[in-house]
C-alpha cells in the first residue's frame, strides 16, 4: 500500500484510514486472540487511581503501571505468565511502516493494547519508559472515533486536536518521539467495528 503523508507536526505522521476494513478486522481478531492469553485489565496509576481504559500487551515485554511506577515487564500482572507474542499481522505492519520512514533496524518488542469505552480518555503524557527513546512509536486506531491531543515537549505547551478514525495510524518519530499526547474523548457510535463498541488503540514500540 502506498505510504501517504497527510499530516505532519514536529515530524509526527498521521496516516488517515491507512488500513482497509479487511485489515482492521484481521487486527481486531488478532487482539482477541492476544486477550485470551493475556487478558485485559484496568491498570492503576502510581497514585492508586485507576486508568479510564483497560489494557493488555503482547510481545517480549508489556507496559505496566501500578503503585511501583511505570515500567516494562515480561510478566502479565494478573496471570503471572509471559505476555502473548505479537501477532504476525501487527509485527509485519509495524516493520513495514518503520522501513518506509527509514528505520530499517526497527524491532517491534511490545504492543500495548488499550480498550476505551465511550467514557474512556487518557491524560497528557510522554512515552518515555523505554530505555531506547530513538525508535518510532507506531499507534493504530480501531473502532469509534477519538479526539487525540498532541502538544509539545513540555506539558504546558499548547495542544492541537486531531480526529482519529478507525484505520488511522500515528507515527511519532524523530522530533515528535517525546511530544506530550493523550486522548481527550471517544465519540461513541461513530464506527461500530467492535462488537462491544468503543475503541482499541495499539501502540507498538521498541523498548531496548
C-alpha positions as CSV (number, residue, x, y, z in Angstrom):
1,X,0.0,0.0,0.0
2,X,1.3,3.5,-0.9
3,X,2.6,5.4,2.1
4,X,0.8,8.8,2.1
5,X,1.8,11.6,4.5
6,X,-1.3,13.5,5.2
7,X,-0.4,15.4,8.4
8,X,2.9,16.3,10.0
9,X,3.8,18.4,13.0
10,X,7.3,18.1,14.6
11,X,7.7,15.3,12.0
12,X,4.7,13.4,13.5
13,X,2.9,11.4,10.8
14,X,-0.8,10.9,10.6
15,X,-1.9,8.3,8.0
16,X,-5.7,8.7,7.6
17,X,-7.7,5.4,7.0
18,X,-4.4,3.6,6.1
19,X,-5.9,0.2,6.9
20,X,-8.7,-1.3,4.9
21,X,-11.8,-2.7,6.6
22,X,-10.5,-6.2,6.0
23,X,-7.1,-5.4,7.6
24,X,-8.8,-3.7,10.5
25,X,-11.0,-6.8,11.1
26,X,-7.9,-9.0,10.9
27,X,-6.0,-6.9,13.5
28,X,-9.1,-6.9,15.8
29,X,-9.3,-10.7,15.6
30,X,-5.5,-10.9,16.4
31,X,-6.2,-8.7,19.5
32,X,-8.9,-11.0,20.7
33,X,-6.5,-13.9,20.4
34,X,-4.0,-12.0,22.5
35,X,-6.6,-11.2,25.1
36,X,-7.4,-14.9,25.5
37,X,-3.8,-15.5,26.6
38,X,-3.1,-12.1,28.2
39,X,-6.5,-10.7,29.4
40,X,-7.5,-7.1,29.5
41,X,-7.3,-5.5,33.0
42,X,-7.6,-2.0,34.5
43,X,-4.2,-0.6,35.5
44,X,-3.6,1.9,38.2
45,X,-1.5,5.0,38.3
46,X,1.3,5.2,40.9
47,X,-1.2,7.3,43.0
48,X,-3.5,4.3,43.1
49,X,-6.1,5.9,40.8
50,X,-7.4,3.5,38.1
51,X,-7.0,4.3,34.4
52,X,-10.0,5.3,32.3
53,X,-9.3,2.4,30.0
54,X,-8.4,-1.3,30.1
55,X,-5.2,-2.6,28.7
56,X,-3.0,-5.6,27.9
57,X,0.2,-6.1,26.0
58,X,1.8,-8.6,23.7
59,X,5.4,-9.2,22.7
60,X,8.6,-9.8,24.7
61,X,7.5,-7.1,27.2
62,X,4.4,-5.4,28.4
63,X,4.0,-1.9,29.7
64,X,2.9,-1.9,33.4
65,X,1.6,0.8,35.7
66,X,0.9,0.4,39.4
67,X,1.9,1.9,42.7
68,X,5.5,0.9,41.9
69,X,5.5,3.2,38.9
70,X,5.7,2.9,35.1
71,X,7.9,0.2,33.6
72,X,8.1,-2.8,31.3
73,X,7.8,-6.4,32.5
74,X,7.9,-9.8,30.8
75,X,5.1,-11.0,33.1
76,X,1.4,-10.2,32.9
77,X,0.4,-8.7,36.3
78,X,-2.7,-10.8,36.7
79,X,-1.9,-14.1,35.1
80,X,1.8,-14.3,36.3
81,X,2.7,-15.6,32.9
82,X,4.6,-14.2,29.9
83,X,2.7,-12.0,27.6
84,X,1.3,-13.4,24.3
85,X,3.6,-12.9,21.3
86,X,2.9,-10.0,18.9
87,X,0.6,-11.4,16.2
88,X,2.2,-11.7,12.8
89,X,-0.1,-9.1,11.1
90,X,0.8,-6.5,13.7
91,X,4.5,-7.3,13.7
92,X,4.8,-7.1,9.9
93,X,2.7,-4.0,9.6
94,X,4.9,-2.1,12.1
95,X,8.1,-3.3,10.5
96,X,6.8,-2.2,7.1
97,X,5.9,1.3,8.4
98,X,9.2,1.7,10.2
99,X,11.1,0.7,7.0
100,X,9.2,3.3,5.0
101,X,10.3,6.1,7.3
102,X,13.9,4.9,7.2
103,X,14.1,2.9,10.4
104,X,15.5,-0.3,8.8
105,X,16.6,-1.9,12.1
106,X,13.4,-1.3,13.9
107,X,12.4,-4.2,16.2
108,X,8.8,-4.3,17.5
109,X,9.3,-5.6,21.0
110,X,6.0,-4.7,22.6
111,X,2.4,-3.8,21.6
112,X,0.3,-2.1,24.2
113,X,-3.4,-2.7,23.6
114,X,-5.7,-0.1,25.2
115,X,-9.5,-0.5,25.1
116,X,-11.6,2.6,25.6
117,X,-15.3,2.5,26.4
118,X,-17.4,5.5,25.4
119,X,-16.3,7.4,28.6
120,X,-12.6,6.5,28.2
121,X,-9.8,9.0,28.0
122,X,-6.1,9.3,28.6
123,X,-4.3,12.3,30.1
124,X,-1.4,14.1,28.5
125,X,1.8,12.1,28.9
126,X,5.1,11.3,27.2
127,X,6.1,7.8,26.1
128,X,9.5,7.8,28.0
129,X,9.6,4.4,29.9
130,X,11.7,2.8,27.1
131,X,15.4,2.6,27.6
132,X,15.8,3.4,23.9
133,X,14.0,6.6,23.0
134,X,15.0,6.8,19.4
135,X,12.9,4.2,17.6
136,X,9.5,5.4,16.4
137,X,6.2,4.8,18.2
138,X,3.5,3.4,15.9
139,X,-0.1,3.8,17.0
140,X,-3.1,2.1,15.4
141,X,-6.7,3.3,15.9
142,X,-9.7,0.8,15.6
143,X,-13.4,1.3,16.3
144,X,-15.0,4.6,17.4
145,X,-13.5,8.0,16.6
146,X,-11.3,9.6,19.2
147,X,-10.2,13.2,19.7
148,X,-6.4,12.9,20.1
149,X,-4.4,15.7,21.7
150,X,-0.8,16.4,20.8
151,X,1.3,19.2,22.3
152,X,5.0,20.0,22.5
153,X,7.9,18.7,24.5
154,X,6.6,20.4,27.7
155,X,3.3,19.6,29.4
156,X,2.5,23.3,29.5
157,X,2.8,23.7,25.7
158,X,-0.4,24.3,23.6
159,X,-2.1,21.3,22.2
160,X,-3.7,20.5,18.9
161,X,-6.8,18.3,18.5
162,X,-6.7,15.6,15.8
163,X,-9.7,13.4,15.0
164,X,-8.6,9.8,14.7
165,X,-10.8,7.4,12.8
166,X,-10.7,3.6,12.5
167,X,-7.8,2.5,10.4
168,X,-5.8,5.7,11.1
169,X,-2.1,5.3,12.1
170,X,0.0,7.8,14.0
171,X,3.8,7.6,13.8
172,X,5.8,9.6,16.4
173,X,9.4,9.6,15.3
174,X,12.4,11.9,15.2
175,X,11.5,15.3,16.9
176,X,7.9,14.1,17.7
177,X,9.1,11.0,19.6
178,X,8.7,12.7,23.0
179,X,5.7,15.0,22.4
180,X,3.1,15.1,25.1
181,X,-0.1,13.5,23.8
182,X,-3.4,12.0,25.1
183,X,-7.0,11.0,24.3
184,X,-9.5,13.8,25.1
185,X,-12.6,11.8,24.4
186,X,-14.2,8.9,22.5
187,X,-17.1,9.7,20.1
188,X,-19.4,6.7,20.7
189,X,-21.3,5.1,17.8
190,X,-19.2,6.6,15.1
191,X,-17.8,3.3,13.8
192,X,-19.2,0.1,15.3
193,X,-16.4,-2.2,14.3
194,X,-16.1,-3.7,17.7
195,X,-19.0,-5.8,18.9
196,X,-18.9,-4.1,22.3
197,X,-18.5,-0.6,20.9
198,X,-15.7,1.7,22.0
199,X,-12.1,2.0,20.6
200,X,-9.0,-0.1,20.5
201,X,-5.6,1.6,20.3
202,X,-2.5,-0.4,19.6
203,X,0.9,1.2,20.4
204,X,4.0,-0.6,19.1
205,X,7.4,0.2,20.5
206,X,11.0,-0.9,20.6
207,X,12.0,-0.9,24.2
208,X,15.7,-1.5,24.1
